Amino acid sequence: MANHPLWSDDYWLLLMQLYQKKPVGVKSEYSHPVVELGIELHIPPKTLHEQMRVLEQHDTPSLQRLWDNYADNTRRLARDVKRLRQMTGFGDSGLFYEGVDMAQSFERNYRPIDQQTDITPVMLVIILNLYFTLTPNTMVSETPEVLEMASVLGIKPEQIVNVLDVYQTFDPILKRQPLDSSPLVDEAHSTWNEYYNQPELLQESAEKLIEYFK
């Protein structure tokens, strides 16, 4: 596979450490540790996931040496990963590579939409999937599904209800009064437009994205 322009061979150590975490093996590109490492390195989780598969095969001399040195020595691996992270400029895209737009979509998807909310674009997809399993009169903070979702996402039930209320204003069946434009409303509208007519894609996407919160 072609490496991302910010890829460094030093990062194999980081992937080895992730790989060795229980349950040992290749981690999903949607899992919390892979996404967080992607944000740290400014490298899409999909790329890290693919590189971890390459690491698992270790069919090159350099990767075989990596396995020989670290596969059975987690203490040495942890020491060298710590040393790597202490390097000046580690994870600083500006020092490693210039001319690449670092406002990558995957990073923004896991960050709050604005300073007024904890809701992220990823959460909007998951909550939209919840929306289509509820009826308007169950879109309240006392509903078990809302309480469970709040617990999974680590936010208040009222925040989920607020998003559900926003989605109701886009639903042509309900004919709710439109809300004034805001970062949350605009982002939710974009999510609605992307998935409204694709329920299977919405469910598949939500099921993958929720791995980050588990």
URLIN-V529974 format. One record per pair of residues at least 24 apart in sequence whose C-alpha atoms are under 6 Angstrom apart, sorted by the first residue. I is the first residue (numbers start at 0). J is the second residue. D is the distance in Angstrom with one decimal. If there is no record, write none. Layout:
# URLIN-V529974
i:j:d
I:J:D
I:J:D
This chain:
# URLIN-V529974
i:j:d
29:208:5.9
29:210:5.8
29:211:5.6
30:210:5.2
30:211:4.6
31:211:4.2
38:106:5.8
39:90:5.6
40:90:4.8
124:205:6.0
125:205:4.7
152:212:6.0
